[in-house]
Amino acid sequence: MYRIMIVEDDEKIGALLQDYIGRYGFETHVASRFRDLAAEFEDVRPHLLLLDINLPYFDGYYWCRQIRLRSNVPIIFLSARSGEMDQVMAIENGGDDYVAKPIPLDLLMAKIKSALRRAYGEYAGGQAQPGTDTVAAGSLALDIGRSELSWRGTRVPLSKNERQLAHALLRQAGRIVSREELLEALWDDVQFVDDNTLTVNVTRLRRKLEELGLKEAIDTVRGQGYRLQADPAEDGGSAVAHE
């Protein structure tokens, strides 16, 4: 079950959002510690954050920057400010999306689902281990919340695209994942995406795996897609056809 943390100081709006989002089967938490939202975030460990801009003590931009030092979870800003510059500032401070008040609830839910799908793979089909934000294949594990890959005690940080790509491959470790599936995991609309962009991201993920000591963990299956070995080993596995 995905956890949604709602940072909204208007109690009525917070309760409305909690009730509406809860109807879709999500676990929700309405923030209350506005002096130290970063600590509350660490305690809750949400999969997605809804963040108002106008807050007591510090604004949403400040807290977004603080949370980005800890996590790459999707952050959707909610605000009565509807100006273009406010939306620009939200993105520049680490936000992923922006919804202006009054909040159109159907649109907000569509954005929540889209953000979760991009961050964690298919919307209802993740294979994270129960009670954690981790997906694993053998000793190779992805900590989704921290955006880190680990193998035998060694960790490497991942960019947003690297994390999403790793998650898509780990969820189907040992199986061929088509290029189309991987493009959809990275971008909502693949129609205008250059196919070479996927190749570049796969190359970057391979480099991160090499930093862990896994030099041949991802196979390129010509004409079909990519396959992450089900139990990556230090000496690699089958021969790899790199692009």
Disulfide bonds with the S-S distance in Angstrom:
none
